[in-house]
Amino acid sequence: MKNLKLLLIIAIAFAFTACNKCKECKTNGNYYIGSYENMPDYGAEIREICSDNFESKKDFNNYIDAKEDDGWDCKSDFWN
């Protein structure tokens, strides 16, 4: 029983350290951007962006800020 409690505490701590490592960013409109006529609308493009792919947390945050400046909506991917 004592080992089970210890394992549960470690699992909860790991879950919170993993929080905000990935963001899910999506566009607000059509997948295709441009002046194509008769192009079907496939909805929003969704990308998962993880901080493990960047050299530093600052680079990750700068990339997310740039995506949001370009009109993307980025949210934490923790609950997905």
CNS distance restraints for C-alpha pairs under 8 A (distance, minus, plus):
assign (resid   1 and name CA) (resid   5 and name CA) 6.44 0.50 0.50
assign (resid   2 and name CA) (resid   6 and name CA) 6.34 0.50 0.50
assign (resid   3 and name CA) (resid   7 and name CA) 6.08 0.50 0.50
assign (resid   4 and name CA) (resid   8 and name CA) 6.13 0.50 0.50
assign (resid   5 and name CA) (resid   9 and name CA) 6.22 0.50 0.50
assign (resid   6 and name CA) (resid  10 and name CA) 6.24 0.50 0.50
assign (resid   7 and name CA) (resid  11 and name CA) 6.13 0.50 0.50
assign (resid   8 and name CA) (resid  12 and name CA) 6.22 0.50 0.50
assign (resid   9 and name CA) (resid  13 and name CA) 6.17 0.50 0.50
assign (resid  10 and name CA) (resid  14 and name CA) 6.11 0.50 0.50
assign (resid  11 and name CA) (resid  15 and name CA) 6.19 0.50 0.50
assign (resid  12 and name CA) (resid  16 and name CA) 6.48 0.50 0.50
assign (resid  13 and name CA) (resid  17 and name CA) 6.34 0.50 0.50
assign (resid  14 and name CA) (resid  18 and name CA) 6.18 0.50 0.50
assign (resid  15 and name CA) (resid  19 and name CA) 6.50 0.50 0.50
assign (resid  19 and name CA) (resid  76 and name CA) 7.84 0.50 0.50
assign (resid  19 and name CA) (resid  78 and name CA) 5.80 0.50 0.50
assign (resid  20 and name CA) (resid  76 and name CA) 5.71 0.50 0.50
assign (resid  20 and name CA) (resid  77 and name CA) 7.06 0.50 0.50
assign (resid  20 and name CA) (resid  78 and name CA) 6.66 0.50 0.50
assign (resid  21 and name CA) (resid  50 and name CA) 5.63 0.50 0.50
assign (resid  21 and name CA) (resid  51 and name CA) 5.31 0.50 0.50
assign (resid  21 and name CA) (resid  52 and name CA) 7.33 0.50 0.50
assign (resid  22 and name CA) (resid  48 and name CA) 6.63 0.50 0.50
assign (resid  22 and name CA) (resid  49 and name CA) 5.47 0.50 0.50
assign (resid  22 and name CA) (resid  50 and name CA) 3.99 0.50 0.50
assign (resid  22 and name CA) (resid  51 and name CA) 6.09 0.50 0.50
assign (resid  22 and name CA) (resid  76 and name CA) 6.41 0.50 0.50
assign (resid  22 and name CA) (resid  77 and name CA) 5.61 0.50 0.50
assign (resid  22 and name CA) (resid  78 and name CA) 7.41 0.50 0.50
assign (resid  23 and name CA) (resid  48 and name CA) 5.75 0.50 0.50
assign (resid  23 and name CA) (resid  49 and name CA) 5.26 0.50 0.50
assign (resid  23 and name CA) (resid  50 and name CA) 6.28 0.50 0.50
assign (resid  23 and name CA) (resid  74 and name CA) 6.07 0.50 0.50
assign (resid  23 and name CA) (resid  75 and name CA) 5.41 0.50 0.50
assign (resid  23 and name CA) (resid  76 and name CA) 4.60 0.50 0.50
assign (resid  23 and name CA) (resid  77 and name CA) 4.97 0.50 0.50
assign (resid  24 and name CA) (resid  46 and name CA) 6.83 0.50 0.50
assign (resid  24 and name CA) (resid  47 and name CA) 5.75 0.50 0.50
assign (resid  24 and name CA) (resid  48 and name CA) 4.49 0.50 0.50
assign (resid  24 and name CA) (resid  49 and name CA) 6.27 0.50 0.50
assign (resid  24 and name CA) (resid  74 and name CA) 5.49 0.50 0.50
assign (resid  24 and name CA) (resid  75 and name CA) 5.45 0.50 0.50
assign (resid  24 and name CA) (resid  76 and name CA) 6.18 0.50 0.50
assign (resid  24 and name CA) (resid  77 and name CA) 5.44 0.50 0.50
assign (resid  25 and name CA) (resid  46 and name CA) 5.64 0.50 0.50
assign (resid  25 and name CA) (resid  47 and name CA) 5.27 0.50 0.50
assign (resid  25 and name CA) (resid  48 and name CA) 6.26 0.50 0.50
assign (resid  25 and name CA) (resid  49 and name CA) 7.34 0.50 0.50
assign (resid  25 and name CA) (resid  67 and name CA) 7.98 0.50 0.50
assign (resid  25 and name CA) (resid  72 and name CA) 6.06 0.50 0.50
assign (resid  25 and name CA) (resid  73 and name CA) 5.33 0.50 0.50
assign (resid  25 and name CA) (resid  74 and name CA) 4.02 0.50 0.50
assign (resid  25 and name CA) (resid  75 and name CA) 6.42 0.50 0.50
assign (resid  26 and name CA) (resid  44 and name CA) 6.16 0.50 0.50
assign (resid  26 and name CA) (resid  45 and name CA) 5.37 0.50 0.50
assign (resid  26 and name CA) (resid  46 and name CA) 4.23 0.50 0.50
assign (resid  26 and name CA) (resid  47 and name CA) 6.26 0.50 0.50
assign (resid  26 and name CA) (resid  72 and name CA) 5.42 0.50 0.50
assign (resid  26 and name CA) (resid  73 and name CA) 5.36 0.50 0.50
assign (resid  26 and name CA) (resid  74 and name CA) 6.55 0.50 0.50
assign (resid  27 and name CA) (resid  31 and name CA) 7.53 0.50 0.50
assign (resid  27 and name CA) (resid  44 and name CA) 5.10 0.50 0.50
assign (resid  27 and name CA) (resid  45 and name CA) 5.46 0.50 0.50
assign (resid  27 and name CA) (resid  46 and name CA) 6.77 0.50 0.50
assign (resid  27 and name CA) (resid  71 and name CA) 6.72 0.50 0.50
assign (resid  27 and name CA) (resid  72 and name CA) 4.76 0.50 0.50
assign (resid  27 and name CA) (resid  73 and name CA) 6.35 0.50 0.50
assign (resid  28 and name CA) (resid  44 and name CA) 5.91 0.50 0.50
assign (resid  28 and name CA) (resid  71 and name CA) 7.25 0.50 0.50
assign (resid  28 and name CA) (resid  72 and name CA) 6.70 0.50 0.50
assign (resid  28 and name CA) (resid  73 and name CA) 7.28 0.50 0.50
assign (resid  29 and name CA) (resid  43 and name CA) 6.03 0.50 0.50
assign (resid  29 and name CA) (resid  44 and name CA) 5.21 0.50 0.50
assign (resid  30 and name CA) (resid  41 and name CA) 5.60 0.50 0.50
assign (resid  30 and name CA) (resid  42 and name CA) 6.27 0.50 0.50
assign (resid  30 and name CA) (resid  43 and name CA) 4.96 0.50 0.50
assign (resid  30 and name CA) (resid  44 and name CA) 5.61 0.50 0.50
assign (resid  30 and name CA) (resid  45 and name CA) 7.66 0.50 0.50
assign (resid  31 and name CA) (resid  41 and name CA) 6.87 0.50 0.50
assign (resid  31 and name CA) (resid  42 and name CA) 5.83 0.50 0.50
assign (resid  31 and name CA) (resid  43 and name CA) 5.69 0.50 0.50
assign (resid  31 and name CA) (resid  44 and name CA) 5.40 0.50 0.50
assign (resid  31 and name CA) (resid  45 and name CA) 5.39 0.50 0.50
assign (resid  32 and name CA) (resid  41 and name CA) 7.56 0.50 0.50
assign (resid  32 and name CA) (resid  42 and name CA) 7.96 0.50 0.50
assign (resid  48 and name CA) (resid  77 and name CA) 7.82 0.50 0.50
assign (resid  49 and name CA) (resid  53 and name CA) 7.92 0.50 0.50
assign (resid  50 and name CA) (resid  54 and name CA) 7.88 0.50 0.50
assign (resid  50 and name CA) (resid  60 and name CA) 7.85 0.50 0.50
assign (resid  51 and name CA) (resid  56 and name CA) 7.70 0.50 0.50
assign (resid  51 and name CA) (resid  57 and name CA) 6.60 0.50 0.50
assign (resid  51 and name CA) (resid  60 and name CA) 5.55 0.50 0.50
assign (resid  54 and name CA) (resid  59 and name CA) 6.25 0.50 0.50
assign (resid  54 and name CA) (resid  60 and name CA) 5.82 0.50 0.50
assign (resid  55 and name CA) (resid  59 and name CA) 6.76 0.50 0.50
assign (resid  55 and name CA) (resid  60 and name CA) 7.96 0.50 0.50
assign (resid  56 and name CA) (resid  60 and name CA) 6.50 0.50 0.50
assign (resid  57 and name CA) (resid  61 and name CA) 6.16 0.50 0.50
assign (resid  58 and name CA) (resid  62 and name CA) 6.07 0.50 0.50
assign (resid  59 and name CA) (resid  63 and name CA) 6.16 0.50 0.50
assign (resid  60 and name CA) (resid  64 and name CA) 6.30 0.50 0.50
assign (resid  61 and name CA) (resid  65 and name CA) 6.10 0.50 0.50
assign (resid  62 and name CA) (resid  66 and name CA) 6.15 0.50 0.50
assign (resid  63 and name CA) (resid  67 and name CA) 6.24 0.50 0.50
assign (resid  64 and name CA) (resid  68 and name CA) 6.24 0.50 0.50
assign (resid  64 and name CA) (resid  74 and name CA) 7.21 0.50 0.50
assign (resid  65 and name CA) (resid  69 and name CA) 6.16 0.50 0.50
assign (resid  66 and name CA) (resid  70 and name CA) 6.32 0.50 0.50
assign (resid  67 and name CA) (resid  71 and name CA) 6.66 0.50 0.50
assign (resid  67 and name CA) (resid  72 and name CA) 5.46 0.50 0.50
assign (resid  67 and name CA) (resid  73 and name CA) 7.89 0.50 0.50
assign (resid  67 and name CA) (resid  74 and name CA) 7.87 0.50 0.50
assign (resid  68 and name CA) (resid  72 and name CA) 4.66 0.50 0.50
assign (resid  68 and name CA) (resid  73 and name CA) 5.92 0.50 0.50
assign (resid  68 and name CA) (resid  74 and name CA) 6.72 0.50 0.50
